[in-house]
């Protein structure tokens, strides 16, 4: 399961979602700007207040990091 934590104004969030769509990887989006409980959970689990944060099978990837996403998702570079 892939979950992307985002906000409406984040350009890197859009890049992350576009990357996942291009690779046909299904994901669920959680807008932490509209969901304060999800935002608080994310800070507790990752120590990060910024987005995007992508959760892949319980592992958190901070920011739009193509190499880490490729490895976590098994996508060829």
Secondary structure by P-SEA (a helix, b strand, c coil): cbbbbbccccaaaaaaaaaaaaacbbbbbbcccccaaaaaaaaaacccccccbbbccccccccccaaaaaaaacccc
